[in-house]
Amino acid sequence: MYFRSKDAVTNIEVFLDDPDRVPQTRVDILRSAGKALRIVDWQQANASFFNAIKVERNVMFLILTLIILVAAFNIISGMIMMVKDKGRDIAILRTMGATRGMVMRIFLLAGASVGIIGTAIGFGLGVAFAGNIETIRQWLQGLTGTELFAAEIYFLSQLPSVVETSDVVSVVAMSLGLSFLAVLYPAWRAARLDPVEALRYE
């Protein structure tokens, strides 16, 4: 007891089976016991730890965004090189009656397919990795002989992993959106190619 209060209760600990029920339980306790008390939940007691996790999560999202941007620039450069290499073929298609819209659609489909396939592979590998992260950690620890996730630092006995549907959807949408945007300029450039200039030195 605090302040030598022998006949008074100064501190009560409440344990819940579901940690997500903390906000509702807080309201219920205040309603039952009155407002003349101070409630500190497990998130407030470990505020610095949760703030560090939040910063780490934001940094990881930023790194992931930069990786996706680099991949988008790779698609742009690859498609531009394809337009240069296929200039003669594009010119032949134009002379055979293909419109600029048809040429643009061809390159849009070619570039978009790269983005879709890459996103699908990344989605599958990412979900599989997240679902088996603890098994992978133990395998790497046994392989390297080093402790990759110190329990005394992170206060956890194993590496937790939860696949958030909203995060997965946002990452997939960002990846697909940037992939489609990345092929717009190369496809437009292919559609604007002059067949006469392309075939002049052939």
CNS distance restraints for C-alpha pairs under 8 A (distance, minus, plus):
assign (resid   1 and name CA) (resid   5 and name CA) 5.84 0.50 0.50
assign (resid   1 and name CA) (resid   6 and name CA) 6.68 0.50 0.50
assign (resid   1 and name CA) (resid   8 and name CA) 7.85 0.50 0.50
assign (resid   1 and name CA) (resid   9 and name CA) 7.11 0.50 0.50
assign (resid   1 and name CA) (resid  10 and name CA) 6.27 0.50 0.50
assign (resid   1 and name CA) (resid  11 and name CA) 7.64 0.50 0.50
assign (resid   2 and name CA) (resid  10 and name CA) 6.50 0.50 0.50
assign (resid   5 and name CA) (resid   9 and name CA) 7.69 0.50 0.50
assign (resid   5 and name CA) (resid  10 and name CA) 7.87 0.50 0.50
assign (resid  16 and name CA) (resid  21 and name CA) 7.57 0.50 0.50
assign (resid  16 and name CA) (resid  22 and name CA) 7.73 0.50 0.50
assign (resid  18 and name CA) (resid  22 and name CA) 7.86 0.50 0.50
assign (resid  21 and name CA) (resid  25 and name CA) 6.04 0.50 0.50
assign (resid  22 and name CA) (resid  26 and name CA) 6.03 0.50 0.50
assign (resid  22 and name CA) (resid  41 and name CA) 7.24 0.50 0.50
assign (resid  23 and name CA) (resid  27 and name CA) 6.50 0.50 0.50
assign (resid  24 and name CA) (resid  28 and name CA) 6.30 0.50 0.50
assign (resid  25 and name CA) (resid  29 and name CA) 6.13 0.50 0.50
assign (resid  26 and name CA) (resid  30 and name CA) 6.24 0.50 0.50
assign (resid  26 and name CA) (resid  39 and name CA) 7.32 0.50 0.50
assign (resid  27 and name CA) (resid  31 and name CA) 6.09 0.50 0.50
assign (resid  28 and name CA) (resid  32 and name CA) 6.15 0.50 0.50
assign (resid  29 and name CA) (resid  33 and name CA) 5.82 0.50 0.50
assign (resid  29 and name CA) (resid  34 and name CA) 7.69 0.50 0.50
assign (resid  30 and name CA) (resid  34 and name CA) 5.10 0.50 0.50
assign (resid  30 and name CA) (resid  35 and name CA) 5.63 0.50 0.50
assign (resid  30 and name CA) (resid  37 and name CA) 7.93 0.50 0.50
assign (resid  31 and name CA) (resid  35 and name CA) 7.60 0.50 0.50
assign (resid  33 and name CA) (resid  37 and name CA) 7.96 0.50 0.50
assign (resid  40 and name CA) (resid  44 and name CA) 6.04 0.50 0.50
assign (resid  40 and name CA) (resid  45 and name CA) 6.48 0.50 0.50
assign (resid  41 and name CA) (resid  45 and name CA) 6.23 0.50 0.50
assign (resid  42 and name CA) (resid  46 and name CA) 6.25 0.50 0.50
assign (resid  43 and name CA) (resid  47 and name CA) 5.76 0.50 0.50
assign (resid  43 and name CA) (resid  50 and name CA) 7.16 0.50 0.50
assign (resid  46 and name CA) (resid  50 and name CA) 6.42 0.50 0.50
assign (resid  47 and name CA) (resid  51 and name CA) 6.06 0.50 0.50
assign (resid  48 and name CA) (resid  52 and name CA) 6.19 0.50 0.50
assign (resid  49 and name CA) (resid  53 and name CA) 6.37 0.50 0.50
assign (resid  50 and name CA) (resid  54 and name CA) 6.14 0.50 0.50
assign (resid  51 and name CA) (resid  55 and name CA) 6.21 0.50 0.50
assign (resid  52 and name CA) (resid  56 and name CA) 6.11 0.50 0.50
assign (resid  53 and name CA) (resid  57 and name CA) 6.09 0.50 0.50
assign (resid  54 and name CA) (resid  58 and name CA) 6.26 0.50 0.50
assign (resid  55 and name CA) (resid  59 and name CA) 6.17 0.50 0.50
assign (resid  56 and name CA) (resid  60 and name CA) 6.15 0.50 0.50
assign (resid  57 and name CA) (resid  61 and name CA) 6.24 0.50 0.50
assign (resid  58 and name CA) (resid  62 and name CA) 6.25 0.50 0.50
assign (resid  59 and name CA) (resid  63 and name CA) 6.20 0.50 0.50
assign (resid  60 and name CA) (resid  64 and name CA) 6.10 0.50 0.50
assign (resid  61 and name CA) (resid  65 and name CA) 6.14 0.50 0.50
assign (resid  62 and name CA) (resid  66 and name CA) 6.30 0.50 0.50
assign (resid  63 and name CA) (resid  67 and name CA) 6.25 0.50 0.50
assign (resid  64 and name CA) (resid  68 and name CA) 6.27 0.50 0.50
assign (resid  65 and name CA) (resid  69 and name CA) 6.22 0.50 0.50
assign (resid  66 and name CA) (resid  70 and name CA) 6.20 0.50 0.50
assign (resid  67 and name CA) (resid  71 and name CA) 6.26 0.50 0.50
assign (resid  68 and name CA) (resid  72 and name CA) 6.15 0.50 0.50
assign (resid  68 and name CA) (resid 175 and name CA) 6.31 0.50 0.50
assign (resid  68 and name CA) (resid 178 and name CA) 7.77 0.50 0.50
assign (resid  69 and name CA) (resid  73 and name CA) 6.27 0.50 0.50
assign (resid  69 and name CA) (resid 178 and name CA) 7.42 0.50 0.50
assign (resid  70 and name CA) (resid  74 and name CA) 6.26 0.50 0.50
assign (resid  71 and name CA) (resid  75 and name CA) 6.34 0.50 0.50
assign (resid  72 and name CA) (resid  76 and name CA) 6.31 0.50 0.50
assign (resid  72 and name CA) (resid 178 and name CA) 6.19 0.50 0.50
assign (resid  72 and name CA) (resid 179 and name CA) 5.77 0.50 0.50
assign (resid  72 and name CA) (resid 182 and name CA) 5.69 0.50 0.50
assign (resid  73 and name CA) (resid  77 and name CA) 6.16 0.50 0.50
assign (resid  73 and name CA) (resid 182 and name CA) 6.95 0.50 0.50
assign (resid  74 and name CA) (resid  78 and name CA) 5.97 0.50 0.50
assign (resid  75 and name CA) (resid  79 and name CA) 5.99 0.50 0.50
assign (resid  75 and name CA) (resid 111 and name CA) 7.11 0.50 0.50
assign (resid  75 and name CA) (resid 114 and name CA) 7.91 0.50 0.50
assign (resid  75 and name CA) (resid 179 and name CA) 7.41 0.50 0.50
assign (resid  75 and name CA) (resid 182 and name CA) 6.45 0.50 0.50
assign (resid  75 and name CA) (resid 183 and name CA) 7.08 0.50 0.50
assign (resid  76 and name CA) (resid  80 and name CA) 6.13 0.50 0.50
assign (resid  76 and name CA) (resid 182 and name CA) 5.36 0.50 0.50
assign (resid  76 and name CA) (resid 183 and name CA) 6.00 0.50 0.50
assign (resid  76 and name CA) (resid 185 and name CA) 7.77 0.50 0.50
assign (resid  76 and name CA) (resid 186 and name CA) 6.71 0.50 0.50
assign (resid  77 and name CA) (resid  81 and name CA) 6.21 0.50 0.50
assign (resid  78 and name CA) (resid  82 and name CA) 6.21 0.50 0.50
assign (resid  79 and name CA) (resid  83 and name CA) 6.19 0.50 0.50
assign (resid  79 and name CA) (resid 107 and name CA) 7.93 0.50 0.50
assign (resid  79 and name CA) (resid 111 and name CA) 6.87 0.50 0.50
assign (resid  79 and name CA) (resid 183 and name CA) 6.95 0.50 0.50
assign (resid  79 and name CA) (resid 186 and name CA) 5.80 0.50 0.50
assign (resid  79 and name CA) (resid 187 and name CA) 7.93 0.50 0.50
assign (resid  80 and name CA) (resid  84 and name CA) 6.37 0.50 0.50
assign (resid  80 and name CA) (resid 186 and name CA) 5.27 0.50 0.50
assign (resid  81 and name CA) (resid  85 and name CA) 6.13 0.50 0.50
assign (resid  82 and name CA) (resid  86 and name CA) 5.86 0.50 0.50
assign (resid  83 and name CA) (resid  87 and name CA) 5.82 0.50 0.50
assign (resid  83 and name CA) (resid 186 and name CA) 6.99 0.50 0.50
assign (resid  83 and name CA) (resid 189 and name CA) 7.69 0.50 0.50
assign (resid  83 and name CA) (resid 190 and name CA) 5.82 0.50 0.50
assign (resid  86 and name CA) (resid  90 and name CA) 6.09 0.50 0.50
assign (resid  87 and name CA) (resid  91 and name CA) 6.18 0.50 0.50
assign (resid  87 and name CA) (resid 190 and name CA) 7.79 0.50 0.50
assign (resid  87 and name CA) (resid 193 and name CA) 7.55 0.50 0.50
assign (resid  87 and name CA) (resid 198 and name CA) 6.03 0.50 0.50
assign (resid  88 and name CA) (resid  92 and name CA) 6.27 0.50 0.50
assign (resid  88 and name CA) (resid 195 and name CA) 7.77 0.50 0.50
assign (resid  88 and name CA) (resid 198 and name CA) 5.79 0.50 0.50
assign (resid  88 and name CA) (resid 199 and name CA) 6.24 0.50 0.50
assign (resid  88 and name CA) (resid 202 and name CA) 7.94 0.50 0.50
assign (resid  89 and name CA) (resid  93 and name CA) 6.25 0.50 0.50
assign (resid  90 and name CA) (resid  94 and name CA) 6.23 0.50 0.50
assign (resid  90 and name CA) (resid 103 and name CA) 7.33 0.50 0.50
assign (resid  90 and name CA) (resid 190 and name CA) 7.41 0.50 0.50
assign (resid  90 and name CA) (resid 193 and name CA) 7.68 0.50 0.50
assign (resid  90 and name CA) (resid 195 and name CA) 7.32 0.50 0.50
assign (resid  91 and name CA) (resid  95 and name CA) 6.23 0.50 0.50
assign (resid  91 and name CA) (resid 193 and name CA) 7.41 0.50 0.50
assign (resid  91 and name CA) (resid 194 and name CA) 7.03 0.50 0.50
assign (resid  91 and name CA) (resid 195 and name CA) 4.09 0.50 0.50
assign (resid  91 and name CA) (resid 196 and name CA) 7.38 0.50 0.50
assign (resid  91 and name CA) (resid 198 and name CA) 6.09 0.50 0.50
assign (resid  91 and name CA) (resid 199 and name CA) 6.75 0.50 0.50
assign (resid  92 and name CA) (resid  96 and name CA) 6.18 0.50 0.50
assign (resid  92 and name CA) (resid 195 and name CA) 7.15 0.50 0.50
assign (resid  93 and name CA) (resid  97 and name CA) 6.54 0.50 0.50
assign (resid  93 and name CA) (resid  98 and name CA) 5.41 0.50 0.50
assign (resid  94 and name CA) (resid  98 and name CA) 4.64 0.50 0.50
assign (resid  94 and name CA) (resid  99 and name CA) 6.35 0.50 0.50
assign (resid  94 and name CA) (resid 100 and name CA) 7.66 0.50 0.50
assign (resid  94 and name CA) (resid 195 and name CA) 6.47 0.50 0.50
assign (resid  95 and name CA) (resid 195 and name CA) 6.98 0.50 0.50
assign (resid  98 and name CA) (resid 102 and name CA) 6.08 0.50 0.50
assign (resid  98 and name CA) (resid 103 and name CA) 6.88 0.50 0.50
assign (resid  99 and name CA) (resid 103 and name CA) 6.48 0.50 0.50
assign (resid 100 and name CA) (resid 104 and name CA) 6.07 0.50 0.50
assign (resid 100 and name CA) (resid 191 and name CA) 4.63 0.50 0.50
assign (resid 100 and name CA) (resid 192 and name CA) 6.89 0.50 0.50
assign (resid 101 and name CA) (resid 105 and name CA) 6.11 0.50 0.50
assign (resid 101 and name CA) (resid 191 and name CA) 6.80 0.50 0.50
assign (resid 102 and name CA) (resid 106 and name CA) 6.29 0.50 0.50
assign (resid 103 and name CA) (resid 107 and name CA) 6.56 0.50 0.50
assign (resid 103 and name CA) (resid 187 and name CA) 7.56 0.50 0.50
assign (resid 103 and name CA) (resid 190 and name CA) 6.79 0.50 0.50
assign (resid 103 and name CA) (resid 191 and name CA) 5.40 0.50 0.50
assign (resid 104 and name CA) (resid 108 and name CA) 6.05 0.50 0.50
assign (resid 104 and name CA) (resid 187 and name CA) 4.84 0.50 0.50
assign (resid 104 and name CA) (resid 188 and name CA) 5.98 0.50 0.50
assign (resid 104 and name CA) (resid 190 and name CA) 6.49 0.50 0.50
assign (resid 104 and name CA) (resid 191 and name CA) 5.12 0.50 0.50
assign (resid 105 and name CA) (resid 109 and name CA) 6.04 0.50 0.50
assign (resid 105 and name CA) (resid 187 and name CA) 7.40 0.50 0.50
assign (resid 106 and name CA) (resid 110 and name CA) 6.24 0.50 0.50
assign (resid 106 and name CA) (resid 187 and name CA) 7.91 0.50 0.50
assign (resid 107 and name CA) (resid 111 and name CA) 6.02 0.50 0.50
assign (resid 107 and name CA) (resid 183 and name CA) 7.47 0.50 0.50
assign (resid 107 and name CA) (resid 186 and name CA) 7.55 0.50 0.50
assign (resid 107 and name CA) (resid 187 and name CA) 5.10 0.50 0.50
assign (resid 107 and name CA) (resid 190 and name CA) 7.58 0.50 0.50
assign (resid 108 and name CA) (resid 112 and name CA) 5.85 0.50 0.50
assign (resid 108 and name CA) (resid 180 and name CA) 7.63 0.50 0.50
assign (resid 108 and name CA) (resid 183 and name CA) 5.99 0.50 0.50
assign (resid 108 and name CA) (resid 184 and name CA) 6.81 0.50 0.50
assign (resid 108 and name CA) (resid 187 and name CA) 5.81 0.50 0.50
assign (resid 109 and name CA) (resid 113 and name CA) 5.91 0.50 0.50
assign (resid 110 and name CA) (resid 114 and name CA) 6.75 0.50 0.50
assign (resid 111 and name CA) (resid 115 and name CA) 6.66 0.50 0.50
assign (resid 111 and name CA) (resid 179 and name CA) 7.52 0.50 0.50
assign (resid 111 and name CA) (resid 180 and name CA) 7.43 0.50 0.50
assign (resid 111 and name CA) (resid 183 and name CA) 5.57 0.50 0.50
assign (resid 112 and name CA) (resid 116 and name CA) 6.08 0.50 0.50
assign (resid 112 and name CA) (resid 179 and name CA) 6.27 0.50 0.50
assign (resid 112 and name CA) (resid 180 and name CA) 5.67 0.50 0.50
assign (resid 112 and name CA) (resid 183 and name CA) 7.04 0.50 0.50
assign (resid 113 and name CA) (resid 117 and name CA) 5.97 0.50 0.50
assign (resid 114 and name CA) (resid 118 and name CA) 6.03 0.50 0.50
assign (resid 115 and name CA) (resid 119 and name CA) 5.94 0.50 0.50
assign (resid 115 and name CA) (resid 175 and name CA) 7.47 0.50 0.50
assign (resid 115 and name CA) (resid 176 and name CA) 6.23 0.50 0.50
assign (resid 115 and name CA) (resid 179 and name CA) 5.10 0.50 0.50
assign (resid 115 and name CA) (resid 180 and name CA) 7.41 0.50 0.50
assign (resid 116 and name CA) (resid 120 and name CA) 6.05 0.50 0.50
assign (resid 116 and name CA) (resid 176 and name CA) 6.52 0.50 0.50
assign (resid 116 and name CA) (resid 179 and name CA) 7.87 0.50 0.50
assign (resid 117 and name CA) (resid 121 and name CA) 6.20 0.50 0.50
assign (resid 118 and name CA) (resid 122 and name CA) 6.07 0.50 0.50
assign (resid 119 and name CA) (resid 123 and name CA) 5.92 0.50 0.50
assign (resid 119 and name CA) (resid 172 and name CA) 6.66 0.50 0.50
assign (resid 119 and name CA) (resid 175 and name CA) 6.58 0.50 0.50
assign (resid 119 and name CA) (resid 176 and name CA) 6.99 0.50 0.50
assign (resid 120 and name CA) (resid 124 and name CA) 6.21 0.50 0.50
assign (resid 121 and name CA) (resid 125 and name CA) 6.16 0.50 0.50
assign (resid 122 and name CA) (resid 126 and name CA) 5.82 0.50 0.50
assign (resid 123 and name CA) (resid 127 and name CA) 6.12 0.50 0.50
assign (resid 123 and name CA) (resid 168 and name CA) 7.99 0.50 0.50
assign (resid 123 and name CA) (resid 172 and name CA) 7.42 0.50 0.50
assign (resid 124 and name CA) (resid 128 and name CA) 6.13 0.50 0.50
assign (resid 125 and name CA) (resid 129 and name CA) 5.94 0.50 0.50
assign (resid 126 and name CA) (resid 130 and name CA) 6.06 0.50 0.50
assign (resid 127 and name CA) (resid 131 and name CA) 6.04 0.50 0.50
assign (resid 127 and name CA) (resid 163 and name CA) 7.22 0.50 0.50
assign (resid 128 and name CA) (resid 132 and name CA) 6.29 0.50 0.50
assign (resid 129 and name CA) (resid 133 and name CA) 5.63 0.50 0.50
assign (resid 129 and name CA) (resid 136 and name CA) 7.89 0.50 0.50
assign (resid 130 and name CA) (resid 161 and name CA) 6.01 0.50 0.50
assign (resid 130 and name CA) (resid 162 and name CA) 7.33 0.50 0.50
assign (resid 130 and name CA) (resid 163 and name CA) 6.89 0.50 0.50
assign (resid 131 and name CA) (resid 161 and name CA) 6.80 0.50 0.50
assign (resid 131 and name CA) (resid 162 and name CA) 7.66 0.50 0.50
assign (resid 131 and name CA) (resid 163 and name CA) 7.60 0.50 0.50
assign (resid 132 and name CA) (resid 136 and name CA) 6.19 0.50 0.50
assign (resid 133 and name CA) (resid 137 and name CA) 6.03 0.50 0.50
assign (resid 133 and name CA) (resid 159 and name CA) 7.05 0.50 0.50
assign (resid 133 and name CA) (resid 160 and name CA) 7.85 0.50 0.50
assign (resid 133 and name CA) (resid 161 and name CA) 6.93 0.50 0.50
assign (resid 134 and name CA) (resid 138 and name CA) 6.24 0.50 0.50
assign (resid 134 and name CA) (resid 158 and name CA) 6.68 0.50 0.50
assign (resid 134 and name CA) (resid 159 and name CA) 5.50 0.50 0.50
assign (resid 134 and name CA) (resid 160 and name CA) 7.32 0.50 0.50
assign (resid 135 and name CA) (resid 139 and name CA) 6.20 0.50 0.50
assign (resid 136 and name CA) (resid 140 and name CA) 6.12 0.50 0.50
assign (resid 137 and name CA) (resid 141 and name CA) 6.09 0.50 0.50
assign (resid 137 and name CA) (resid 148 and name CA) 7.09 0.50 0.50
assign (resid 137 and name CA) (resid 159 and name CA) 7.80 0.50 0.50
assign (resid 138 and name CA) (resid 142 and name CA) 6.17 0.50 0.50
assign (resid 139 and name CA) (resid 143 and name CA) 6.10 0.50 0.50
assign (resid 140 and name CA) (resid 144 and name CA) 5.95 0.50 0.50
assign (resid 140 and name CA) (resid 145 and name CA) 7.89 0.50 0.50
assign (resid 141 and name CA) (resid 145 and name CA) 5.23 0.50 0.50
assign (resid 141 and name CA) (resid 146 and name CA) 5.35 0.50 0.50
assign (resid 141 and name CA) (resid 147 and name CA) 5.87 0.50 0.50
assign (resid 141 and name CA) (resid 148 and name CA) 6.50 0.50 0.50
assign (resid 142 and name CA) (resid 146 and name CA) 7.57 0.50 0.50
assign (resid 149 and name CA) (resid 154 and name CA) 7.49 0.50 0.50
assign (resid 149 and name CA) (resid 158 and name CA) 7.70 0.50 0.50
assign (resid 149 and name CA) (resid 159 and name CA) 7.08 0.50 0.50
assign (resid 150 and name CA) (resid 154 and name CA) 6.39 0.50 0.50
assign (resid 151 and name CA) (resid 155 and name CA) 5.08 0.50 0.50
assign (resid 151 and name CA) (resid 156 and name CA) 5.18 0.50 0.50
assign (resid 151 and name CA) (resid 157 and name CA) 5.55 0.50 0.50
assign (resid 151 and name CA) (resid 158 and name CA) 7.59 0.50 0.50
assign (resid 152 and name CA) (resid 156 and name CA) 7.71 0.50 0.50
assign (resid 163 and name CA) (resid 167 and name CA) 7.91 0.50 0.50
assign (resid 163 and name CA) (resid 168 and name CA) 7.49 0.50 0.50
assign (resid 164 and name CA) (resid 168 and name CA) 6.32 0.50 0.50
assign (resid 165 and name CA) (resid 169 and name CA) 6.07 0.50 0.50
assign (resid 166 and name CA) (resid 170 and name CA) 6.13 0.50 0.50
assign (resid 167 and name CA) (resid 171 and name CA) 6.17 0.50 0.50
assign (resid 168 and name CA) (resid 172 and name CA) 6.10 0.50 0.50
assign (resid 169 and name CA) (resid 173 and name CA) 5.95 0.50 0.50
assign (resid 170 and name CA) (resid 174 and name CA) 6.03 0.50 0.50
assign (resid 171 and name CA) (resid 175 and name CA) 6.08 0.50 0.50
assign (resid 172 and name CA) (resid 176 and name CA) 6.12 0.50 0.50
assign (resid 173 and name CA) (resid 177 and name CA) 5.88 0.50 0.50
assign (resid 174 and name CA) (resid 178 and name CA) 6.05 0.50 0.50
assign (resid 175 and name CA) (resid 179 and name CA) 6.10 0.50 0.50
assign (resid 176 and name CA) (resid 180 and name CA) 6.22 0.50 0.50
assign (resid 177 and name CA) (resid 181 and name CA) 6.20 0.50 0.50
assign (resid 178 and name CA) (resid 182 and name CA) 5.87 0.50 0.50
assign (resid 179 and name CA) (resid 183 and name CA) 6.68 0.50 0.50
assign (resid 180 and name CA) (resid 184 and name CA) 6.74 0.50 0.50
assign (resid 181 and name CA) (resid 185 and name CA) 7.91 0.50 0.50
assign (resid 182 and name CA) (resid 186 and name CA) 7.90 0.50 0.50
assign (resid 183 and name CA) (resid 187 and name CA) 5.96 0.50 0.50
assign (resid 184 and name CA) (resid 188 and name CA) 6.02 0.50 0.50
assign (resid 185 and name CA) (resid 189 and name CA) 6.02 0.50 0.50
assign (resid 186 and name CA) (resid 190 and name CA) 6.13 0.50 0.50
assign (resid 187 and name CA) (resid 191 and name CA) 6.22 0.50 0.50
assign (resid 188 and name CA) (resid 192 and name CA) 6.22 0.50 0.50
assign (resid 189 and name CA) (resid 193 and name CA) 6.38 0.50 0.50
assign (resid 193 and name CA) (resid 198 and name CA) 7.44 0.50 0.50
assign (resid 194 and name CA) (resid 198 and name CA) 6.26 0.50 0.50
assign (resid 195 and name CA) (resid 199 and name CA) 6.08 0.50 0.50
assign (resid 196 and name CA) (resid 200 and name CA) 5.91 0.50 0.50
assign (resid 198 and name CA) (resid 202 and name CA) 7.80 0.50 0.50
